[in-house]
Amino acid sequence: MRVHIDRDRCTGSGQCALLVPEVFDQGEDGLTLLLTEEPPEDSYEDVLQASLTCPTQVISVTD
């Protein structure tokens, strides 16, 4: 699995960082930081949920 964030469209709601803190964080600017582009497979469901929960839909998940 690979994860990508479109930081240009991110509004910094922080839902992803709350759901999967081992993959997402928030930077000093309030926008999402991706801690790893290839999270472990056992976090797939959580990362997918974060992408679906994102209000601006800026998180993409590919296999």
C-alpha positions as CSV (number, residue, x, y, z in Angstrom):
1,M,0.0,0.0,0.0
2,R,1.1,3.5,-0.8
3,V,-0.3,6.7,0.6
4,H,-0.2,10.2,-0.9
5,I,-1.5,13.5,0.4
6,D,-2.3,16.5,-1.7
7,R,-1.0,19.2,0.8
8,D,-2.0,22.0,-1.6
9,R,-5.7,21.1,-0.9
10,C,-5.3,20.0,2.8
11,T,-7.2,22.2,5.2
12,G,-5.7,20.7,8.4
13,S,-8.8,19.2,10.0
14,G,-6.5,16.6,11.6
15,Q,-8.9,13.7,11.4
16,C,-6.3,11.5,9.8
17,A,-3.7,12.2,12.5
18,L,-6.3,11.3,15.2
19,L,-7.3,8.1,13.4
20,V,-3.8,6.8,12.4
21,P,-1.1,8.8,14.4
22,E,1.6,6.3,13.3
23,V,1.0,7.3,9.6
24,F,-0.2,11.0,9.8
25,D,0.8,14.0,11.9
26,Q,0.2,17.7,11.7
27,G,3.0,20.1,10.9
28,E,3.5,23.5,12.5
29,D,1.5,25.0,9.7
30,G,-1.5,22.8,10.8
31,L,-1.4,20.8,7.6
32,T,-1.1,17.0,7.5
33,L,2.3,15.4,7.4
34,L,2.7,11.9,6.0
35,L,5.1,10.0,8.3
36,T,5.5,7.1,5.9
37,E,4.4,6.6,2.3
38,E,4.3,2.8,2.7
39,P,2.6,2.0,6.0
40,P,2.4,-1.6,7.2
41,E,-0.3,-3.7,5.7
42,D,-2.0,-4.2,9.1
43,S,-2.8,-0.5,9.1
44,Y,-4.6,-0.7,5.8
45,E,-8.2,-0.5,7.1
46,D,-7.3,2.5,9.4
47,V,-5.5,4.4,6.6
48,L,-8.5,3.7,4.3
49,Q,-10.9,5.0,6.9
50,A,-8.7,8.2,7.3
51,S,-8.9,8.8,3.6
52,L,-12.7,8.4,3.6
53,T,-13.0,10.6,6.7
54,C,-10.9,13.4,5.2
55,P,-13.3,16.4,4.6
56,T,-11.3,17.5,1.5
57,Q,-10.5,14.0,0.2
58,V,-6.8,14.8,-0.2
59,I,-5.6,11.3,0.9
60,S,-5.2,8.7,-1.8
61,V,-4.4,5.0,-1.1
62,T,-3.1,2.6,-3.7
63,D,-2.2,-1.0,-3.5
